[in-house]
Amino acid sequence: MIRTDEIVKRYRNGTVALHGITLDLDERVTAVIGMNGAGKTTLIRILSTQLEPTSGKAEINGLDIMKNASQIRKNIVSIPQEASPIGILTPFEHVKLYLVGRGMSMSEAERNANISLDQLELREFKHKPSDTLSGGMKRKVFVAMALSANVDTIFLDEPTTGLDPLSRMEVWSAIRQLEGNVILTTHYMDEAHELSDEVVMIHGGKVLEKGNVKSLLSRFKGLVRVETTVPQEKGLQIGRLYIKYVKEEDAEKYLGEGYNIKRITLDDLFISRGMALES
């Protein structure tokens, strides 16, 4: 269980990244979504005790992130977006050294490293230099670290940024094997849809939406998204693309050249809330 109460983060240059975030996060996987600069990474860094809030409180499993930071760090793993394996080290060496650094004995670290790498289907690659691995496998090495640590809470910041579709699916499969609570930030709405039990949408350092995918998309029930480059009087405009939502039974009116009809996804939550606020 993660609880935040009016978390504010103001940087020295005056920028306010978080404007009083209050949340209860107790689902197995929570996806935090939002545009660039929304405050997602700042929130993750605060919750993982890497950054102090300007004001407000937060707890992880009843422990205050400020007063009990050392104790919390023993029971969490945080993998930043910019994490990259050291090329000459193998996946096995990465995981083993990480676990030893967390306080495990050498024998226990080796045992856990073997188990986690086997679980993530990295057995045949675990003794190969990391710079010979694909992008998806490199990210899976970090997921293996989290899996082998046997912690209560795992923070993943943009875990699949820059990966090709197949590599992303490999990482998704790895994330599904993690135990404990997983908090991940992502720009990919399909990723949030596929992996999360709960979605939190942040914009401008404030929480706009919170709930499971079904509840968040209930407002679009019976609707489809129509996209066109033909100028429209109503709807949202993104560059030269015009978007509007119509009833499914009216969609046939838009069948033809110049129009695309798409089913409702989490993209529509992002578009309808995010773009409306930007306009």
C-alpha positions, 0 to 999 in steps of 0.5 A: 500500500502506497499513500500520499497526502498533498505531496508538493515538489517545488524546485529551486528555479521556482518550477512546481512539478507536483501540486498536492498529489493525494493518492492511495495505490494498492493494486498489484500493477499501477500505471502512471500516465501523462504528457512529458513534464506532467510530473510522473518521474518526479512522483516516482523519484519521491516515492522511491526515496530518491528525492525529497518532497517540498511538503506533504507526506507519503507512506509505503506499507505504513512507513514514512518515506522521510523518516524511514527511508533506509528501511523502505529502501530494503523493500523496494526496487527502482529502475530508472528510464536511463538505466543501461547495463554495463556492456562487458558484464553478463546478465548473470554478473549484473544480477549477482552483483546487484544482489550482493550490493543489497546485502545478500551472500554470494551463494544466495545471490548466485542462486537467486540470479539463476532462478530469475534469469531462467524465469525470464527466459534468459538462460542461454544469454546469461553468460554473454556480454550485455552489449551483445543483447537486444534492447528488449533483453537488456531491459529484461536484465533489470527486470530480473534484478527486481524479480530476484530481490524479492521486494514488496514494491517495484518502481519502473520508469518508462520501462520500454521507451525506445524498444521495438514492438517485439522487445516491448512484448518481451519486457511486458511478459517479464513485468507480469512475472514480478511479485509485489506491487509494481508502479510504472510510468509509461507513454504507451497507452497500450502498455498501460492497458495491457499491464495495469490493474489501475491507471493514474493520469497526471497532468501539470502535477495534478491527478486528473483520473484514477481507476481501472481501464473499464471504469475510466473508459465507461464515459466512451461507452457506445462511441467510436473515434473518428479521425480525419484531415478534413477540417471539422467545426467540432472536436479536437484538433491535433496538428492537421488531424481532427478527432471527434467521438460519435455513436457506433450506429452513426459511424457508417456516415464516416465510412469513406476516403479521408476518414478513419474509424477506431475503437476506443482505447486508453488513448482516448482518455489521454486525448480527450483530457490531455489535449482539452487541457492543452488547448 
